[in-house]
């Protein structure tokens, strides 16, 4: 049995050789003279442009061995981007579906509240004629939209809490049940509902009770 003695010259953290989504592995760096291999990966950190670095590296390699080929030279940012490309495309697609769903939800809330205001025109006119403040009518209509939105957010959050486990493989350094994400999305949906309910609520608050009662 041959025992090789080596000196420890440094300690590094776990290395992500296969991708950022894979758990980092312990790595041992050995001198090329002790463990020669067929090819070698060299990482160069420099403030220079990529073309200048390539010229310098090519010159240094040629000075040592003119027959040594150099291939697959790319910036580290490009390599990282390539490793995340498939995941990025998937997330962009999901984000597109999410935005489409948000737009449809806003249109739906607007349509439901506008229809409700038209059906309750006489009731709202009577409320205003009996002394109801217009800001109270506005809050009543917006509140109706928020009740619908709150029910949808509750059901959607519970469903998402169960379904997001299937998206774990698409996430990096973010858990599929991240509380901040759930809170931010819920608040965004509430703000969207307020914006969608604003126009019908404003129309309801501007109703003229005399015109409304005469037209019935």
Sine and cosine of phi, psi and omega as CSV:
sin_phi,cos_phi,sin_psi,cos_psi,sin_omega,cos_omega
0.00,0.00,0.74,-0.67,-0.02,-1.00
-0.98,-0.20,0.81,-0.59,0.03,-1.00
-0.96,-0.27,0.86,-0.51,0.01,-1.00
-0.99,-0.15,0.74,-0.67,0.03,-1.00
-0.99,-0.17,0.78,-0.62,0.00,-1.00
-0.73,-0.69,0.51,-0.86,0.01,-1.00
-0.99,-0.13,0.65,-0.76,0.07,-1.00
-1.00,0.08,0.88,-0.47,-0.04,-1.00
-0.95,-0.30,-0.11,0.99,0.01,-1.00
0.00,-1.00,0.35,-0.94,0.01,-1.00
-0.80,-0.61,0.75,-0.66,0.01,-1.00
-0.86,-0.51,0.23,-0.97,0.05,-1.00
-0.98,0.22,-0.11,-0.99,0.05,-1.00
-0.91,0.42,0.61,-0.79,-0.09,-1.00
-0.95,-0.31,0.73,-0.68,0.05,-1.00
-1.00,-0.09,1.00,0.03,-0.04,-1.00
-0.99,0.14,-0.57,0.82,-0.13,-0.99
-0.98,-0.17,-0.24,0.97,0.00,-1.00
0.34,-0.94,0.39,-0.92,-0.02,-1.00
-0.95,0.30,-0.34,0.94,-0.02,-1.00
-1.00,0.06,-0.07,1.00,-0.01,-1.00
-0.98,-0.20,0.63,-0.78,0.00,-1.00
-0.84,0.54,0.74,-0.68,0.01,-1.00
-0.88,0.47,0.51,-0.86,-0.05,-1.00
-0.89,-0.46,0.43,-0.90,0.10,-1.00
-0.93,0.38,0.58,-0.81,-0.10,-1.00
-0.72,-0.70,0.61,-0.79,0.08,-1.00
-0.88,-0.47,0.81,-0.59,0.04,-1.00
-0.98,-0.21,0.84,-0.54,-0.05,-1.00
-0.90,-0.44,0.55,-0.84,0.10,-1.00
-0.88,0.48,0.64,-0.77,-0.04,-1.00
-0.87,0.48,-0.54,0.84,-0.01,-1.00
-0.91,0.41,-0.49,0.87,-0.01,-1.00
-1.00,0.06,-0.47,0.89,-0.04,-1.00
-0.62,-0.79,0.96,0.28,-0.02,-1.00
-0.92,0.40,0.61,-0.79,0.02,-1.00
-0.75,-0.66,0.18,-0.98,-0.07,-1.00
-0.95,0.31,-0.60,0.80,0.03,-1.00
-0.70,-0.71,0.22,-0.98,-0.08,-1.00
-0.60,-0.80,0.63,-0.78,0.06,-1.00
-0.97,-0.26,0.81,-0.59,-0.02,-1.00
-0.88,-0.48,0.78,-0.62,0.06,-1.00
-0.95,-0.32,0.78,-0.63,-0.04,-1.00
-0.87,-0.50,0.81,-0.58,0.05,-1.00
-0.96,-0.28,0.86,-0.51,-0.06,-1.00
-0.39,-0.92,0.52,-0.85,0.08,-1.00
-0.97,0.23,-0.10,1.00,-0.03,-1.00
-0.97,0.26,0.27,-0.96,0.06,-1.00
-0.94,0.34,0.35,-0.94,-0.06,-1.00
-0.87,0.48,-0.64,0.77,-0.02,-1.00
-0.90,0.44,-0.65,0.76,0.01,-1.00
-0.92,0.40,-0.65,0.76,0.03,-1.00
-0.89,0.46,-0.67,0.75,-0.01,-1.00
-0.89,0.46,-0.67,0.74,0.01,-1.00
-0.89,0.45,-0.69,0.73,0.00,-1.00
-0.91,0.42,-0.70,0.71,-0.02,-1.00
-0.90,0.43,-0.66,0.75,0.02,-1.00
-0.89,0.46,-0.66,0.75,0.02,-1.00
-0.90,0.43,-0.66,0.75,0.00,-1.00
-0.92,0.39,-0.67,0.74,0.02,-1.00
-0.91,0.42,-0.68,0.73,0.01,-1.00
-0.90,0.44,-0.55,0.83,0.03,-1.00
-0.91,0.41,-0.56,0.83,0.00,-1.00
-0.99,0.13,-0.73,0.69,-0.04,-1.00
-0.44,-0.90,0.94,-0.33,-0.04,-1.00
-0.93,0.37,-0.33,0.94,0.00,-1.00
-1.00,0.03,-0.02,1.00,-0.03,-1.00
-0.98,0.19,0.88,-0.48,-0.01,-1.00
-0.98,0.19,0.51,-0.86,0.08,-1.00
-0.86,-0.51,0.77,-0.63,-0.06,-1.00
-0.53,-0.85,0.27,-0.96,0.06,-1.00
0.80,0.60,0.82,0.58,0.02,-1.00
-1.00,-0.07,0.89,-0.46,-0.01,-1.00
-0.54,-0.84,0.46,-0.89,0.10,-0.99
-0.90,0.43,0.44,-0.90,-0.02,-1.00
-0.89,0.45,-0.59,0.81,0.01,-1.00
-0.87,0.49,-0.60,0.80,0.03,-1.00
-0.92,0.39,-0.63,0.78,0.02,-1.00
-0.92,0.40,-0.68,0.73,0.03,-1.00
-0.90,0.44,-0.66,0.75,0.04,-1.00
-0.88,0.48,-0.65,0.76,0.03,-1.00
-0.90,0.43,-0.61,0.80,-0.02,-1.00
-0.93,0.37,-0.39,0.92,-0.02,-1.00
-0.96,-0.27,0.04,1.00,-0.12,-0.99
-0.86,0.50,-0.77,0.64,-0.04,-1.00
-0.88,0.48,-0.67,0.74,0.00,-1.00
-0.92,0.39,-0.62,0.78,0.00,-1.00
-0.91,0.42,-0.68,0.73,0.01,-1.00
-0.88,0.47,-0.65,0.76,0.02,-1.00
-0.90,0.44,-0.68,0.73,-0.03,-1.00
-0.94,0.34,-0.57,0.82,0.06,-1.00
-0.90,0.44,-0.67,0.74,0.05,-1.00
-0.88,0.47,-0.70,0.71,0.02,-1.00
-0.91,0.42,-0.62,0.79,0.04,-1.00
-0.90,0.44,-0.62,0.78,0.05,-1.00
-0.88,0.47,-0.69,0.72,0.06,-1.00
-0.90,0.44,-0.62,0.78,0.00,-1.00
-0.90,0.44,-0.68,0.73,0.03,-1.00
-0.91,0.42,-0.61,0.79,0.06,-1.00
-0.89,0.45,-0.67,0.74,0.05,-1.00
-0.89,0.45,-0.63,0.78,0.03,-1.00
-0.90,0.43,-0.67,0.74,0.03,-1.00
-0.89,0.45,-0.68,0.73,0.02,-1.00
-0.90,0.43,-0.61,0.79,0.03,-1.00
-0.90,0.44,-0.68,0.73,0.01,-1.00
-0.89,0.45,-0.68,0.73,0.03,-1.00
-0.89,0.45,-0.65,0.76,0.01,-1.00
-0.90,0.43,-0.69,0.72,0.02,-1.00
-0.89,0.46,-0.69,0.72,0.02,-1.00
-0.87,0.50,-0.72,0.69,-0.03,-1.00
-0.90,0.44,-0.68,0.74,-0.02,-1.00
-0.91,0.42,-0.71,0.71,-0.04,-1.00
-0.94,0.34,-0.64,0.77,0.03,-1.00
-0.88,0.47,-0.67,0.74,0.04,-1.00
-0.90,0.44,-0.65,0.76,0.01,-1.00
-0.90,0.43,-0.63,0.77,0.02,-1.00
-0.90,0.44,-0.67,0.74,0.03,-1.00
-0.89,0.45,-0.64,0.77,-0.01,-1.00
-0.95,0.32,-0.45,0.89,-0.04,-1.00
-0.97,-0.26,0.35,0.94,-0.03,-1.00
-0.84,0.54,-0.73,0.69,0.00,-1.00
-0.88,0.47,-0.70,0.71,0.00,-1.00
-0.87,0.49,-0.70,0.71,-0.01,-1.00
-0.91,0.41,-0.64,0.77,0.05,-1.00
-0.88,0.48,-0.66,0.75,0.03,-1.00
-0.91,0.42,-0.66,0.75,0.01,-1.00
-0.86,0.51,-0.71,0.70,-0.02,-1.00
-0.92,0.38,-0.64,0.77,0.01,-1.00
-0.90,0.43,-0.52,0.85,0.00,-1.00
-1.00,0.07,0.06,1.00,0.12,-0.99
0.93,-0.37,0.12,0.99,0.02,-1.00
-0.93,0.38,0.71,-0.70,0.04,-1.00
-0.94,0.33,0.56,-0.83,-0.01,-1.00
-0.91,0.42,-0.54,0.84,0.05,-1.00
-0.92,0.38,-0.50,0.87,0.08,-1.00
-0.93,0.38,-0.63,0.78,0.05,-1.00
-0.90,0.44,-0.67,0.74,0.01,-1.00
-0.87,0.50,-0.74,0.68,0.00,-1.00
-0.90,0.43,-0.57,0.82,0.00,-1.00
-0.89,0.45,-0.70,0.71,-0.02,-1.00
-0.93,0.36,-0.70,0.71,0.04,-1.00
-0.89,0.45,-0.63,0.77,0.03,-1.00
-0.88,0.48,-0.59,0.81,0.05,-1.00
-0.87,0.49,-0.67,0.74,0.04,-1.00
-0.91,0.42,-0.61,0.79,-0.01,-1.00
-0.94,0.35,-0.54,0.84,0.06,-1.00
-0.90,0.44,-0.71,0.70,0.03,-1.00
-0.89,0.46,-0.67,0.74,-0.01,-1.00
-0.92,0.40,-0.66,0.75,0.01,-1.00
-0.87,0.50,-0.66,0.75,0.04,-1.00
-0.90,0.43,-0.67,0.74,0.01,-1.00
-0.92,0.40,-0.65,0.76,0.02,-1.00
-0.90,0.44,-0.64,0.76,0.00,-1.00
-0.90,0.44,-0.76,0.65,0.00,-1.00
-0.91,0.42,-0.67,0.74,-0.01,-1.00
-0.91,0.42,-0.62,0.78,0.01,-1.00
-0.92,0.40,-0.66,0.75,0.03,-1.00
-0.91,0.42,-0.66,0.75,0.03,-1.00
-0.92,0.40,-0.67,0.74,0.00,-1.00
-0.91,0.41,-0.59,0.80,0.02,-1.00
-0.87,0.50,-0.53,0.85,0.01,-1.00
-1.00,0.05,-0.58,0.81,-0.11,-0.99
-1.00,0.10,-0.42,0.91,-0.09,-1.00
-0.92,0.39,-0.25,0.97,0.04,-1.00
-0.89,0.46,-0.41,0.91,0.03,-1.00
-0.97,0.22,-0.19,0.98,0.01,-1.00
-0.99,-0.16,0.11,0.99,-0.07,-1.00
-0.84,0.55,-0.61,0.79,-0.06,-1.00
-0.94,0.33,-0.26,0.96,-0.01,-1.00
-1.00,-0.05,-0.09,1.00,-0.09,-1.00
-0.97,-0.24,0.47,-0.88,0.02,-1.00
-0.73,-0.69,0.88,-0.48,0.01,-1.00
0.87,0.49,0.38,0.93,0.09,-1.00
-0.67,-0.74,0.78,-0.62,0.02,-1.00
-0.97,0.25,0.45,-0.89,-0.01,-1.00
-0.94,0.34,-0.24,0.97,0.02,-1.00
-0.84,-0.54,0.73,0.69,-0.01,-1.00
-0.93,0.36,0.87,-0.49,-0.05,-1.00
-0.87,0.49,-0.64,0.77,-0.02,-1.00
-0.87,0.49,-0.62,0.79,0.01,-1.00
-0.91,0.41,-0.71,0.71,0.00,-1.00
-0.89,0.46,-0.67,0.74,-0.02,-1.00
-0.92,0.39,-0.70,0.72,-0.03,-1.00
-0.89,0.45,-0.69,0.72,0.00,-1.00
-0.91,0.42,-0.65,0.76,0.01,-1.00
-0.89,0.45,-0.70,0.72,0.03,-1.00
-0.90,0.44,-0.64,0.77,0.02,-1.00
-0.90,0.44,-0.65,0.76,0.03,-1.00
-0.91,0.42,-0.62,0.78,0.03,-1.00
-0.90,0.43,-0.69,0.72,0.04,-1.00
-0.90,0.45,-0.62,0.79,0.06,-1.00
-0.90,0.45,-0.64,0.77,0.02,-1.00
-0.91,0.41,-0.64,0.77,0.04,-1.00
-0.89,0.46,-0.68,0.73,0.02,-1.00
-0.90,0.44,-0.64,0.77,0.00,-1.00
-0.94,0.34,-0.52,0.86,-0.03,-1.00
-1.00,0.06,-0.17,0.99,-0.11,-0.99
-0.89,0.45,-0.73,0.69,-0.06,-1.00
-0.90,0.43,-0.78,0.62,0.04,-1.00
-0.87,0.49,-0.60,0.80,0.01,-1.00
-0.92,0.40,-0.62,0.78,0.03,-1.00
-0.91,0.42,-0.65,0.76,0.03,-1.00
-0.90,0.44,-0.66,0.75,0.01,-1.00
-0.90,0.44,-0.63,0.77,-0.02,-1.00
-0.94,0.34,-0.37,0.93,-0.03,-1.00
-1.00,-0.10,0.09,1.00,-0.02,-1.00
-0.88,0.47,0.66,-0.75,0.09,-1.00
-1.00,-0.04,0.92,-0.39,-0.07,-1.00
-0.88,0.48,-0.55,0.84,-0.01,-1.00
-0.91,0.41,-0.72,0.69,0.02,-1.00
-0.91,0.42,-0.64,0.77,-0.03,-1.00
-0.90,0.43,-0.69,0.73,-0.03,-1.00
-0.96,0.28,-0.55,0.83,0.02,-1.00
-0.94,0.35,-0.52,0.86,-0.06,-1.00
-0.98,0.19,-0.17,0.98,-0.04,-1.00
-1.00,0.02,0.00,0.00,0.00,0.00
